[in-house]
Amino acid sequence: MGWRANVETIAALARRAANELLRVPGAAIPGVLAPTIFYLGVISVFGHLTLLPGFTTESYPSFLIPVSLLQGAGFTGAATGVNLARDIEQGWFDRLLVSPAPRPVLLTGLVISASLRSLIPAALLIVVGVTLGAQWPGIGGLAIAILGVMGMGTVAALWGCALALKFKSQSAAPLMQAGMFVLILTTTSYAPLALLTGWLQTVAKYNPATQIIETARQGFVGGVSWGDTWPGLLALAGLLAVLTALALRGMRRTAV
């Protein structure tokens, strides 16, 4: 297959994912509703944490919204793995594997659709956050946040696809969702690193998702700078590289 055919294949897989949303719109509800409820609940309960000495902002809605954005991307991306497991169970994915399309192209089509769908919960959360008092991040801050959302959606999709290719069953769905939830939760999601204690501080310090959250948080809690941006981009690239390798390994080991 030439590059034109590869691009058309990727576009066709992305359109198929978009059509699934039109046919079953309720499938998008968990990825939208769960992070929104999380956001509303946490700012209601822990909104006064900003009064603690050393907190980096006076607005908890601003501090928390990047976490909910990435959670929405994580849930939406992981759903791609669930859909892939369904296609494997039903035999539809075998048809793709015997097509002329290279397996990396098939994987690219799956994860691109996930990165685009992750913008749906992000749009709602930004509207809700700004309505409740979150700081508008500006064009630069918004662009970086969207990049983080799409990147995390891709990470989650790769994670879900790797598990779907290993277990070949929708019963792996809880592991797909829980993996992303734990990855994002064990970061500076509720408070700055200096205010965390015990094992959570240690895990958050070395969790690559912490850097991604801090990068996405810039415009909401202050200014945007390259020094605060590149660590998150590097962490995102590292996660993408590792999970792409795992997913492609699963693709190569999947026989028809």
Buried (B, 14 or more C-beta within 10 A) or exposed (E): EEEEEBBBBBEEBBEBBEEBBEEEEEBBEBBBBBBBEBBBEBBEEBBEBBEEEEBBBEBBBBBBBBBBBBBBBBBBBBBBBBBBBBBBBEEEBBEBBEEEBBBBBBBBBBBBBBBBBBBBBBBBBBEBBBEBEBBEBBEBBBEBBBBBBBBBBBBBBBBBBBBBBBBBEBEBBEBBBEBBBEBBBBBBBBBBBEBBEEEBBEBBEEBBBBBBBBBBBBBBBBEBEEEBBEBBBBBBEEBBEBBBEBBBEBBEEBEE
